[in-house]
Amino acid sequence: MSPPTAVPAQAAPSVVSTIQPGRAWPLGATVDGDGVNFALHSANAYSVVLCLFDASGAHELVRCPLTARTGGVWHGRVPGVGAGCVYGYRVHGPWLPDRGMRFNRHKLLLDPYAREIVGPFEWLPEHFGADPQHPQHMDMRDNAANALKARVVDDVVDWQGDQQPMLPSAELVIYEAHVKGFTRLHPDVPQALRGTYAGMASPAAVSYLQHLGITAVCLLPVHQCIDEHRLGQLGLSNYWGYNTIGFFCPDPRLATQPDGATA
């Protein structure tokens, strides 16, 4: 059986002609030679459609149905794309709010296994799956133009020979720290590195922790988060980060460069 043909988005060119079955693991988007494997878990979906966008995330280029399914994982491999590809999902399924199922094909969904997130988040009415006046009714506005998207990254890390110390738990002395707060308040961390990951790894910070006899550091949330709706309405932000939107995405607000680079 031949692989399914990608379905071009309305008024947009097709950038891939076929999608292959791919594999169910690992979840998320994985660079695989001359293509990318996509895998998304949804036990109750009727169908899953992968949507590819241009580099800015503003223009949808093509829609690719993921027809391969292993257990509850929908998957497919798109040849001819690689790191830098921007994508999201439309998931078709039952609309049964009373049973906790709110599938809405009009909404573009962010991959929960995204390694990088494209675009700022804004609390807009079209992001909500239900009609705010009638919560049992589906909201049919399309949110793709302003929805967060994922960007494929080739996240192979060269640890340059670094190894975990593998200390016994009885010998651990754990220091819990907030990256921004710790580095902003430490007087010996260079001004340019305060509030950042690089500040946490600076000689001044490391020396201070070693002087205290610390053997392990536990960081408060450093994955990407969004501000709660109420805070957004008040013009405030979530300082602590306990409102995660991407568990596998380092928060770019703690980076030293606008593109999210740490150093």
N, C-alpha and C positions, 0 to 999 in steps of 0.2 A: 504494500500500500504506500503510495507516494505521500510525502509530508504535506501538511496543509499549507495553502498559500496565504501569505499575509494579506490582511485587508487594509487598504490605504484609508487614512482618515479623510474626512470630507475636505475637498479642495486642497489636498496636500499630496505631494509625490510619494511614491513607494520607495523606501530605501533598502528594503530586502525583499526578495522574491519568495523565499521558502523559509519555513521554520522546521527544525528537526526535533525528534522526540526528546533528546537530551536525557538528563538523569535527575533523580529526586533529591540528591544530596551532593554538596551541601546546600542548605537553604540560602536564599538571597541570590545575588548575581556574581558569577565566578568567571573570570577570564579563562578561556579554554582554547589555546592555540589561536586559530584565526576567527574565533567567535566568542560568544558569551552564553553561558548556561544560566537560565533563570528557573528558580524553584520557589513556590509559594504554598504554604499550608492553608487549606480551607476545607474542613471536613464536610460542610453543608452547602458549598457552592454548587450551582448548576453548571457554570462555566467561568473561565478566567481569561481575560484579554490583557495582553501586555501592550502598553502604549509607549512608543518611542518618540522622543522630542529632540529638538535642536539643542545645541550646547547651552543656550540661555534658559531653556525650559519653557519658553514662551509659545513655541509653535509645535503642535503635534504633527509628526511626520508619517507614522504608520501604526496600524493596530495588528497585533499578531495573536490569534487565539492559541492558548496553551491547551491542546487536546490530549496530551499525554498525562496520565494520572497514575500515581503509585500510592495506594492507601489514600490518605487525605492530602497528598502533595501533588500540585499541578506543576508541570515542568515542560521546558522546551529550550532548545539551543538555537540561537540566531547567528548564522554565519555572517562574516563580513563586518562585524562591529567589535569594539573592544573597550578598553579603559577610556573613560570620558563620556560614554554613552549615557544619556539622561532618560529615565523611564518612570513609569507608574503603572498601576493596575486598575482595571475596572472588573469588578467581581459581581456576577449575576447569581442571584439566589433568592430564597424566600423572604418576603417582607412580612414578618410576624413579630411586631414589637412586643407583644405580650409574652412571647417566648424568648425574647432576647435576640432575635434574628432580624437585623436591619440592613439586609443587602440592598444596595441602591446603585444600579448601573450608571446613573447619571453623575456619580461622584468618582473622581480620581483618587485612588488610595496610595499611600506611601508604603513601600516595602518595609515591613518591620525588621528585616535584616539588612537594611541599607547601611553602607559603609561611609557614605557622604550624602548630605542633604543639600538640595539646591533651592535657594530662594528664602526670603524672610517669611515668617508666618504672620498673618493678620487675621483677626477674628471677623470674618465676613459672613453674612447670612447664608450664602450659598454653600458654605462648608458643612452645614448641618444636614443630616440625612432625612430628618422629619420636618414637616411643615410646622413652624413655631406656633401657629394659631390652632393647628389640629395635629397633635403629636402622633396620632395613629395613621396619618396620611404621609405618604412619601413626598419629599421635596424634589421636584424634577428639574431644578436649575442645575446646569453643568458648572462645576467648580474648577475645571482643569486649568484655566488661564491663571488662576491665583493659588492653586494647590501646591503644596510642597512636593518635590520630586526627588528621586534618588539618582545619584551618579555612580556609574560603575568605576571601581578602582581596582588596580592590580596591587593588592595589599600584602605582597610578600615582603617580610621585614628581614633585613640583614642585621642580626644582633651583634655582629662583629666580635664573636667569641664570648660575649657576656653569658654567664650562667647563673641560675638561681642558687643562692647560698644553701638552700635546703636545711635550714636550722630546725632542730626539734622544737615543737610547740612550747615546751617548757622553758626554752631559752629566748623566746620572742618577747621583745619589748615594743609594743605597738603604739604609734603616735598617729592620732586621727587629725587630719588637717583639711582646711578649705583652701584650695589652690590660690584663689584670688585674695582672700583675707590674710593668709599666712605670708604671702610674698609682698603684699602691699604694706604690711606693718613691720616687716623685718628691715631695720635701718641699713643693713649691710648689703642687701640685694640691690644690684644696679637699678637705677630709676627706670631704664628702658625695659627691664625684665619684670618689673613688679606687676602682679596680677596675672601672671602667665605660667604655662607649663615650664618654660625655660627658666623662669625665676625659681621654680620649685627645685630644679636640677642644678641651680647655680652653686658654685663653691661655697658661698656664704651660707646658703640654706643647708647644704649637706654637712658642712662643718658644724653648724649649730646642732643638728640632729645627732651627729656622732658624739659631740661633747656631752649631750644628755644621756648617751648610752642607748639610743634608739636603734633597733635592729630591723624594724619593718614600719613602713608608712602606709596608712589606710586613708585614701583620699575620699572626701565627700564627693557627691556626684560630679563627674567630669564628662558624662555623656550629654548629648545635645537635648535641650529641653525647650519648652515654650512657656510663656507666661500665662497664667490662668486668665479666664475671660474677665473676671472681676478686676484683676490687677490691670489688665489692658485698658479697661474702661476708666480706671483711675490714673492712667499714665504711669503705673509702677511696674516693676519687674521682679521676677522670682530670683532672689539672690542665691538661695541654697541649691537650687537645681532639682528639687524633688517633684518634677512634673515632666518626666522623660518623653521625648518624641522619637528618639533614636538611640537605643541601647548600645549600638556598635559604632556610634559616631562621636568622636571627641568634640567637645563644645568649641566651636571656632572663636567664641568670645574670650577664651583663655589663651588664644594663640598670639604670637608676636607679630604676625603679618596678616593683612586683610584676607588673603586667600586661605587662611587656616593653617599655614605652615607654622611649626612650633619654634623654629629658630632661623 
